[in-house]
Amino acid sequence: MIILMGIPSETPLRLLAEACAVKQIPYEFFNQRRQEHWTVEPDYNLIGDSILGNGDKRFRLNDCKGLYLRSMDHTEVPEYASSQNKKTINEMYTRLYQVLDAETSCKVVNAPSVQMSNNSKPYQSLIIKKHGLDIPDMCITNNEDEARGFLAKYKSAIYKSISGTRSIVKQVDEKSMQSLHKIKYCPVQFQEYVSGFNVRVHVVGYHAIATKICSDAVDYRYAHSEGKTTELEPFKMSDDVAEKCISLAHSLHLPFAGIDLMITNDGRTICFEVNPSPGYSYYELNTGQLISHALADYIGQGA
């Protein structure tokens, strides 16, 4: 049996539940909308003997083959605002994350602590380079003069957040240059603008599933809102790139990861970042690639 932890109606969790049903893999939901009813009884002598409860049933962690963690910030769950038990919920999550971060026979995808690498894009860039993938030339600064010096090197550049907070990638234009002095309040990541086509690689265990994305938008995720187009299709990448992606994901202790690449017009394979909790459903629903089935198989195999 595996545990699916998050909001059941969210598409990635729903698709995984459907895949488990097709494959006859028993599962139980920990519905985050009912987090007030969750319980954690930690056994700090043998973490695997810790007991998790979802309000209806209780499970010994080592009796579960795997656990898929796709929870949102618990303080942002709608029911949290009206709860009279905020302190109890907060303490429960502290115990939960301690238990899920420990080594047990239950395969946790992905443990809370290993997801933290996404909070620093510069840190990820260092790891990416170690695994043989290119990274774009970049400048992270809150100094206006330094930023202007970097931007002068390129005909075109983009800017984005350096943290795990989702941001829309934007191209540096005249309007943004007029606001450049504002970076003194917060460091910004500038990158050379590279052209080619995007590839999203979902690493699931020791498999890599690649999707080609062609778009006329700078950030294809927001193409529709800008009146532009995006097309997705399955992509056959080289064994060498696939192996590098798998190695990169596992070096970050992420057996399930979404890796963003670009195959540039001049033949480079550039890696932008590694997502530790990828919204894979967007790619699956647009291409028919059964990422959810691969994930169900991986988690269902247990440790």
C-alpha positions as CSV (number, residue, x, y, z in Angstrom):
1,M,0.0,0.0,0.0
2,I,1.2,3.5,-0.8
3,I,0.1,6.9,0.7
4,L,-0.8,9.8,-1.5
5,M,-0.4,13.0,0.5
6,G,-1.8,16.3,-0.8
7,I,-5.1,17.5,-2.3
8,P,-6.8,14.7,-4.1
9,S,-8.5,16.9,-6.7
10,E,-5.1,18.4,-7.8
11,T,-4.4,16.9,-11.2
12,P,-0.9,15.3,-10.5
13,L,-2.3,13.6,-7.4
14,R,-5.5,12.6,-9.2
15,L,-3.6,11.1,-12.2
16,L,-1.4,9.1,-9.9
17,A,-4.4,7.7,-8.0
18,E,-5.9,6.7,-11.3
19,A,-2.7,5.0,-12.4
20,C,-2.5,3.1,-9.1
21,A,-6.1,1.9,-9.7
22,V,-5.3,0.7,-13.2
23,K,-2.2,-1.1,-11.9
24,Q,-4.1,-2.4,-8.9
25,I,-1.6,-0.8,-6.5
26,P,-3.5,-0.2,-3.2
27,Y,-3.3,3.4,-2.0
28,E,-4.7,5.7,0.7
29,F,-5.2,9.4,0.5
30,F,-4.0,11.8,3.1
31,N,-6.3,14.7,2.1
32,Q,-4.7,18.0,3.0
33,R,-8.1,19.6,3.1
34,R,-8.6,17.5,6.2
35,Q,-5.1,18.1,7.7
36,E,-6.7,19.0,11.1
37,H,-7.5,15.3,11.5
38,W,-4.0,14.0,10.6
39,T,-2.0,12.5,13.4
40,V,1.7,11.6,13.7
41,E,2.9,9.3,16.5
42,P,6.7,9.3,16.1
43,D,8.9,6.5,17.3
44,Y,12.3,8.1,17.5
45,N,14.0,4.8,18.4
46,L,12.8,3.2,15.2
47,I,11.4,5.8,12.9
48,G,9.8,3.1,10.7
49,D,7.5,2.2,13.5
50,S,6.1,5.7,13.6
51,I,2.3,5.8,13.0
52,L,0.6,8.2,10.6
53,G,-3.2,8.8,10.7
54,N,-5.5,10.5,8.2
55,G,-8.5,10.8,10.5
56,D,-10.0,7.5,9.3
57,K,-7.1,5.0,9.4
58,R,-3.7,4.6,11.0
59,F,-0.6,3.3,9.2
60,R,2.8,2.1,10.5
61,L,5.3,3.8,8.2
62,N,7.3,0.6,7.5
63,D,4.1,-1.2,6.5
64,C,3.7,1.2,3.6
65,K,5.7,0.6,0.4
66,G,5.9,4.2,-0.5
67,L,4.6,7.8,0.1
68,Y,4.1,10.5,-2.5
69,L,4.4,13.9,-0.9
70,R,2.7,16.7,-2.9
71,S,1.5,19.0,-0.2
72,M,1.1,22.7,-0.4
73,D,2.1,25.1,2.4
74,H,-0.3,24.0,5.1
75,T,-1.0,27.5,6.2
76,E,-2.4,28.2,2.8
77,V,-4.9,25.4,2.9
78,P,-8.4,27.2,2.9
79,E,-9.5,25.3,6.1
80,Y,-6.5,26.4,8.1
81,A,-7.6,30.1,8.4
82,S,-10.8,29.1,10.2
83,S,-9.2,26.3,12.3
84,Q,-9.2,26.6,16.1
85,N,-6.3,24.2,16.2
86,K,-3.5,25.9,14.3
87,K,-0.9,25.2,17.0
88,T,-1.7,21.5,16.9
89,I,-1.6,21.4,13.1
90,N,1.8,23.2,13.1
91,E,3.2,20.8,15.6
92,M,1.9,17.8,13.7
93,Y,3.7,19.0,10.5
94,T,7.0,19.4,12.5
95,R,6.7,15.7,13.6
96,L,5.6,14.6,10.1
97,Y,8.6,16.1,8.3
98,Q,11.0,14.7,10.9
99,V,9.5,11.3,10.2
100,L,9.5,11.6,6.4
101,D,13.1,12.9,6.4
102,A,14.4,9.8,8.3
103,E,15.6,6.6,6.6
104,T,12.9,4.0,6.6
105,S,11.8,1.1,4.3
106,C,9.0,3.3,3.1
107,K,10.0,5.0,-0.2
108,V,9.2,8.8,0.2
109,V,9.0,10.7,-3.0
110,N,10.3,13.3,-2.3
111,A,11.4,13.8,1.3
112,P,10.9,17.4,2.6
113,S,14.5,18.2,3.1
114,V,15.7,17.2,-0.3
115,Q,13.2,19.5,-1.9
116,M,15.0,22.5,-0.4
117,S,17.6,22.5,-3.2
118,N,15.1,24.3,-5.4
119,N,15.2,27.3,-3.0
120,S,18.5,28.3,-4.5
121,K,18.9,28.4,-8.2
122,P,22.6,29.3,-7.9
123,Y,23.2,26.2,-5.8
124,Q,21.5,24.1,-8.4
125,S,23.6,25.6,-11.1
126,L,26.8,24.4,-9.4
127,I,25.4,20.9,-9.2
128,I,24.2,21.0,-12.8
129,K,27.7,21.9,-14.1
130,K,29.2,19.0,-12.1
131,H,27.1,16.6,-14.1
132,G,28.2,17.7,-17.5
133,L,25.3,19.9,-18.6
134,D,25.8,23.5,-19.7
135,I,24.2,26.4,-17.9
136,P,23.5,29.8,-19.4
137,D,25.9,32.7,-18.6
138,M,24.3,34.5,-15.7
139,C,24.7,37.4,-13.3
140,I,23.1,37.5,-9.8
141,T,23.3,40.9,-8.3
142,N,21.5,43.8,-6.6
143,N,24.1,46.2,-8.0
144,E,22.7,48.3,-10.9
145,D,26.1,49.0,-12.5
146,E,27.1,45.3,-12.4
147,A,23.8,44.4,-14.0
148,R,24.2,46.9,-16.7
149,G,27.7,45.6,-17.4
150,F,26.4,42.1,-17.8
151,L,23.4,43.1,-20.0
152,A,25.7,45.1,-22.3
153,K,27.4,41.8,-23.3
154,Y,24.3,40.4,-24.9
155,K,21.9,41.5,-27.5
156,S,19.1,40.0,-25.4
157,A,18.8,38.7,-21.8
158,I,16.1,37.5,-19.4
159,Y,15.5,37.9,-15.7
160,K,13.9,35.7,-13.1
161,S,13.8,34.8,-9.4
162,I,16.7,33.0,-7.8
163,S,14.5,31.2,-5.2
164,G,12.0,28.4,-5.4
165,T,9.1,30.9,-5.6
166,R,7.5,30.6,-9.0
167,S,8.1,33.6,-11.2
168,I,7.4,34.4,-14.8
169,V,10.6,34.6,-16.9
170,K,10.7,37.9,-18.6
171,Q,12.9,39.4,-21.4
172,V,14.8,42.5,-20.5
173,D,13.3,45.4,-22.4
174,E,13.2,49.2,-22.2
175,K,10.6,49.2,-19.5
176,S,12.5,46.9,-17.2
177,M,15.8,48.8,-17.8
178,Q,14.0,51.9,-16.5
179,S,13.2,50.0,-13.3
180,L,16.7,48.5,-13.0
181,H,17.6,50.7,-10.0
182,K,15.0,48.7,-7.9
183,I,17.2,45.6,-7.8
184,K,19.0,47.2,-4.8
185,Y,16.1,45.9,-2.7
186,C,16.4,42.3,-3.8
187,P,19.0,40.3,-5.9
188,V,17.9,39.3,-9.3
189,Q,19.1,36.7,-11.7
190,F,19.9,37.8,-15.2
191,Q,20.8,35.3,-17.9
192,E,21.8,35.4,-21.5
193,Y,18.9,34.8,-23.8
194,V,19.3,31.5,-25.6
195,S,17.2,30.3,-28.5
196,G,16.2,26.8,-29.5
197,F,13.6,24.5,-28.1
198,N,12.7,23.5,-24.6
199,V,12.8,20.0,-23.3
200,R,11.2,18.9,-20.0
201,V,12.8,15.7,-18.7
202,H,10.9,13.8,-16.0
203,V,13.2,11.5,-14.1
204,V,11.3,8.6,-12.5
205,G,13.7,6.3,-10.7
206,Y,16.2,5.4,-13.4
207,H,14.1,6.3,-16.3
208,A,13.9,9.6,-18.2
209,I,10.8,10.7,-20.0
210,A,11.4,13.7,-22.3
211,T,9.0,16.2,-23.8
212,K,9.8,18.7,-26.5
213,I,8.2,22.1,-26.2
214,C,8.0,24.6,-29.0
215,S,6.7,28.0,-28.2
216,D,6.9,31.6,-29.4
217,A,6.8,32.8,-25.8
218,V,9.8,33.5,-23.6
219,D,8.2,31.5,-20.8
220,Y,6.1,28.7,-22.4
221,R,4.1,28.1,-19.2
222,Y,2.4,31.4,-19.7
223,A,2.1,31.5,-23.5
224,H,-1.7,31.4,-23.6
225,S,-2.0,34.4,-21.3
226,E,0.2,36.3,-23.7
227,G,-1.7,35.3,-26.8
228,K,1.1,33.0,-27.9
229,T,1.3,29.3,-28.6
230,T,2.9,26.2,-27.2
231,E,3.1,22.7,-28.7
232,L,4.3,19.7,-26.8
233,E,5.3,16.3,-28.2
234,P,7.3,13.2,-27.0
235,F,11.1,13.6,-27.6
236,K,13.8,11.1,-28.0
237,M,17.0,12.5,-26.5
238,S,20.4,10.9,-26.6
239,D,21.4,8.3,-24.1
240,D,24.2,10.5,-22.9
241,V,21.8,13.4,-22.0
242,A,19.4,11.0,-20.4
243,E,22.1,9.5,-18.2
244,K,23.3,13.0,-17.2
245,C,19.7,13.9,-16.2
246,I,19.3,10.7,-14.1
247,S,22.6,11.3,-12.4
248,L,21.8,14.9,-11.7
249,A,18.4,14.1,-10.2
250,H,19.9,11.3,-7.9
251,S,22.8,13.5,-6.8
252,L,20.1,15.9,-5.4
253,H,18.4,12.8,-3.8
254,L,15.4,13.4,-6.1
255,P,14.2,10.0,-7.6
256,F,11.3,12.0,-9.1
257,A,12.3,15.3,-10.7
258,G,11.4,17.6,-13.5
259,I,14.5,18.9,-15.3
260,D,14.3,21.9,-17.7
261,L,16.6,21.8,-20.7
262,M,17.0,23.8,-23.8
263,I,18.6,22.4,-27.0
264,T,20.0,25.6,-28.5
265,N,20.3,26.5,-32.1
266,D,24.1,26.2,-31.8
267,G,23.9,22.6,-30.5
268,R,24.3,23.1,-26.7
269,T,22.2,21.3,-24.2
270,I,21.6,23.9,-21.5
271,C,20.0,23.0,-18.1
272,F,18.0,25.7,-16.3
273,E,16.8,24.0,-13.1
274,V,15.6,20.9,-11.4
275,N,12.1,20.9,-10.0
276,P,11.7,18.6,-7.0
277,S,7.9,18.4,-7.1
278,P,7.0,18.7,-10.8
279,G,3.6,19.4,-12.1
280,Y,3.9,16.5,-14.6
281,S,0.2,16.4,-15.5
282,Y,0.6,19.3,-17.9
283,Y,3.0,17.3,-20.0
284,E,1.1,14.0,-19.6
285,L,-2.2,15.4,-20.6
286,N,-0.7,17.2,-23.7
287,T,1.3,14.3,-25.0
288,G,-0.2,11.1,-23.7
289,Q,3.1,10.2,-22.0
290,L,2.1,8.1,-19.0
291,I,4.4,9.7,-16.4
292,S,1.8,8.9,-13.7
293,H,2.1,5.2,-14.6
294,A,5.9,5.3,-14.4
295,L,5.6,7.1,-11.0
296,A,3.0,4.6,-9.7
297,D,5.3,1.7,-10.7
298,Y,8.3,3.3,-9.0
299,I,6.6,4.1,-5.7
300,G,4.7,0.8,-5.7
301,Q,7.9,-1.2,-5.9
302,G,8.8,0.1,-2.4
303,A,12.4,0.4,-1.1
